[in-house]
């Protein structure tokens, strides 16, 4: 009985450490068809309706890269404060999807190595790209998760310490 249990435990341990199946265009196509309301294109270049957003998914197998993006607003329609807000969001609240510029438009974009991408990451990336585009002008966030700025409200914010030794530069 102990040998049977030991064999089962070893098989489970071995199976749990196997590398995930690499992402490829056929797997990606199946996943995108499962997730999208509508989809068009060929392997490696798709346009899809995800919620109420049109997303573009492009891949380059030779370079091992993929990206998902959607237009948000024309670059020339951006107000001064929106530039700063989207740049700050790229650090604080836009997690895996980020804002970028492409062909005169602000876009919400996710990039990743293709083969290393998992199904869960792909599904999450679709959601984050759409959410980041939808929250432009409000929370500028790609998920409900808050990270960094805005988490703690301080009455007197500390002065920035740029290139200062911990402890204020005092020697011991």
C-alpha positions in Angstrom: 0.0 0.0 0.0 2.8 2.4 0.9 4.5 1.7 -2.5 1.2 2.4 -4.3 0.9 5.7 -2.4 4.5 6.6 -3.1 4.1 5.9 -6.8 1.0 8.0 -7.0 2.7 10.9 -5.1 5.7 10.7 -7.5 3.5 10.7 -10.6 1.5 13.7 -9.2 4.7 15.6 -8.4 6.2 14.8 -11.9 3.0 15.9 -13.6 2.8 19.2 -11.7 6.3 20.2 -12.7 5.9 19.5 -16.4 6.2 22.7 -18.4 3.0 24.1 -19.9 2.3 23.5 -23.5 3.8 26.4 -25.5 1.4 28.8 -27.0 1.1 28.5 -30.8 -1.2 30.1 -33.4 -3.7 27.2 -33.4 -4.1 27.2 -29.6 -4.4 31.0 -29.7 -7.0 30.8 -32.5 -9.1 28.3 -30.5 -8.9 30.5 -27.3 -9.8 33.7 -29.2 -12.8 31.9 -30.8 -14.0 30.8 -27.4 -13.6 34.4 -25.9 -14.8 36.7 -28.7 -18.4 37.5 -29.7 -17.1 37.9 -33.3 -13.8 37.2 -34.8 -12.2 37.7 -38.2 -8.7 37.2 -39.7 -6.2 34.5 -40.2 -3.8 32.7 -38.0 -1.5 35.3 -36.5 -3.6 38.4 -37.2 -7.1 38.7 -35.9 -9.7 41.4 -35.2 -12.3 40.5 -32.7 -15.3 41.9 -30.9 -14.7 41.5 -27.1 -17.5 42.9 -25.1 -18.2 46.2 -26.9 -14.6 46.7 -28.0 -12.9 45.7 -31.2 -9.4 44.3 -30.4 -6.6 43.5 -32.7 -4.3 40.5 -32.0 -1.0 40.3 -33.9 1.7 37.7 -33.6 5.2 37.2 -34.9 6.3 33.5 -34.4 9.8 34.1 -35.6 10.3 36.9 -33.0 8.3 35.0 -30.4 6.1 38.0 -29.7 2.4 38.8 -29.6 0.3 41.9 -28.9 -3.3 42.8 -28.3 -4.4 46.4 -28.7 -7.5 48.6 -29.2 -7.8 52.3 -30.0 -8.8 54.6 -27.1 -8.8 58.2 -28.4 -7.2 60.2 -31.2 -3.9 61.6 -30.0 -4.8 65.1 -31.1 -7.9 65.0 -28.8 -5.9 64.4 -25.6 -5.9 67.2 -23.0 -2.8 68.1 -21.1 -3.9 66.5 -17.9 -4.8 63.3 -19.7 -1.2 62.9 -20.9 0.0 63.0 -17.3 -2.8 60.7 -16.1 -2.1 58.0 -18.6 1.6 58.1 -18.0 1.0 57.8 -14.2 -1.5 55.0 -14.9 1.2 53.1 -16.8 3.1 52.9 -13.5 0.3 52.6 -11.0 -3.0 51.3 -12.3 -2.4 49.9 -15.8 -1.0 46.5 -14.7 -0.2 44.2 -17.7 -1.9 46.3 -20.3 -0.4 49.8 -20.9 -1.3 52.9 -22.8 0.7 53.7 -25.9 0.6 55.6 -29.2 0.1 54.0 -32.6 -0.8 55.7 -35.9 -2.1 58.9 -34.2 -4.2 57.1 -31.6 -3.7 56.4 -27.9 -4.1 52.6 -27.6 -4.5 50.1 -24.8 -1.9 47.4 -25.5 -0.6 44.1 -24.1 2.6 42.5 -25.3 4.2 39.2 -24.3 6.5 36.5 -25.6 4.2 34.2 -27.7 5.4 30.7 -26.7 5.5 31.5 -23.0 2.0 32.9 -23.0 -0.5 30.7 -21.1 -4.2 30.4 -21.8 -5.1 32.2 -18.6 -2.7 35.0 -19.4 -4.3 35.4 -22.9 -7.8 35.5 -21.5 -6.7 38.0 -18.8 -4.9 40.1 -21.3 -8.0 40.5 -23.5 -9.9 41.6 -20.4 -7.2 44.1 -19.3 -6.8 45.7 -22.7 -10.6 46.2 -22.9 -10.8 47.5 -19.3 -7.9 49.9 -19.7 -9.5 51.4 -22.8 -12.9 51.6 -21.1 -11.5 53.3 -18.0 -9.6 56.0 -19.9 -10.6 59.4 -18.5 -11.8 57.9 -15.2 -9.7 55.4 -13.2 -7.2 54.7 -16.0 -7.0 51.1 -14.6 -6.7 47.7 -16.3 -8.2 45.7 -13.4 -10.0 46.2 -10.1 -6.7 45.7 -8.3 -5.2 49.0 -7.0 -1.5 49.2 -6.8 0.6 52.1 -5.6 -0.7 55.7 -5.9 -4.1 56.4 -4.6 -4.1 53.5 -2.0 -3.1 55.6 1.0 -4.3 59.1 1.5 -1.8 61.2 3.5 -2.6 64.6 4.9 1.0 65.8 4.4 2.8 63.8 1.6 6.5 63.1 2.3 8.9 65.1 0.2 10.4 63.0 -2.6 13.8 61.4 -1.8 15.6 61.0 -5.0 19.1 59.4 -4.8 19.2 59.7 -1.1 20.8 57.1 1.1 18.2 55.3 3.4 18.1 57.0 6.7 18.5 60.4 5.2 22.1 60.0 4.4 23.2 60.1 8.0 26.3 58.0 8.8 26.3 55.6 11.7 
